[in-house]
Amino acid sequence: MTNEFTAAGFRIAVVSEPPPAPGAREAFPDLVTSPSGYILCFLFFVLEAA
């Protein structure tokens, strides 16, 4: 994904992965993937024109 952003002429300014929403662990217990209790999340990219 990052290669595609840079190939399209963008510079990646920020990559962030917010924590799961409150209650997500209880709602989706089968998705817990680590001892910390984090589940599958989204990555957010802030792009700037290069």
C-alpha positions, 0 to 999 in steps of 0.5 A: 500500500505504501508503495502505491501511495508514493508511486502516485505522488504522495508522501506519507505524513502519518500512519496510525492504528487507533486502539479498538473501540470500547467493548470490541473485545466483548463483542468479538472475543474470537478476534483477539490476536495478542495477549494485550487484547488488541484485535484486528484494527484499521490503519489510517494514513495521512498523505500529502502531495509530493 
